Amino acid sequence: MDKKKIETSSAPAAVGPYSQAVSVRASSLVFVSGQIALGPSGAVAGDTAAEQARACLGNVAAVLDAAGAGIDSVVKVTLYLKNMGDFGAVVEVYSTFFKPPYPARACVGGLELPKGALVEIEAVAAV
C-alpha cells in the first residue's frame, strides 16, 4: 500500500494527529464498523473517555488484524463522543495508536451512544 499525505495551504491546516486527506493505492478497503469499548463479557470497559477510547481502538485493531490489515493501514477515522469536553483526552490516546502520515479524521460530539458508551470509533483501512 502506498499511503500519501495530502496537504494544501488553501484549506485549514491539520491541528493535531490527523491529515487533511490521505491518498492510497490499494487493492481493497476494509470498513470497520463503529466500535465501542465492549470487553469479552459484553460490558462497557472503562469509566473514562480515555479508557474507553483505548479499548475502542484495541477493538478496531483486532478487527483489522482479522481482515489481514493493521492499524497502520487506516486512512480515515471517525470519532463519536458523548461529550465534546472529552475530545482532548480521546485524541491523546488516539495519537498513541497512529503515526504520520496520520489518517484523515472527523469527530462528532453530543451523542447518545450504544450501551451508554462515552466513545465510539469507526475506521476505513486500505489493504
Number of C-alpha atoms within 10 A of each C-alpha: 11 10 18 17 17 12 14 10 6 6 8 9 12 15 8 11 18 25 21 17 18 19 14 16 11 12 8 10 16 17 16 19 13 17 22 28 27 17 13 8 7 9 11 18 19 17 11 14 24 21 17 24 29 22 23 24 22 17 21 24 20 15 19 23 12 10 15 10 18 17 20 18 21 26 25 20 20 17 21 25 24 19 15 15 12 16 19 13 14 21 17 15 17 19 14 10 15 16 13 12 17 25 28 22 18 11 12 14 16 12 15 14 14 12 12 10 24 28 31 25 23 19 25 21 23 22 19
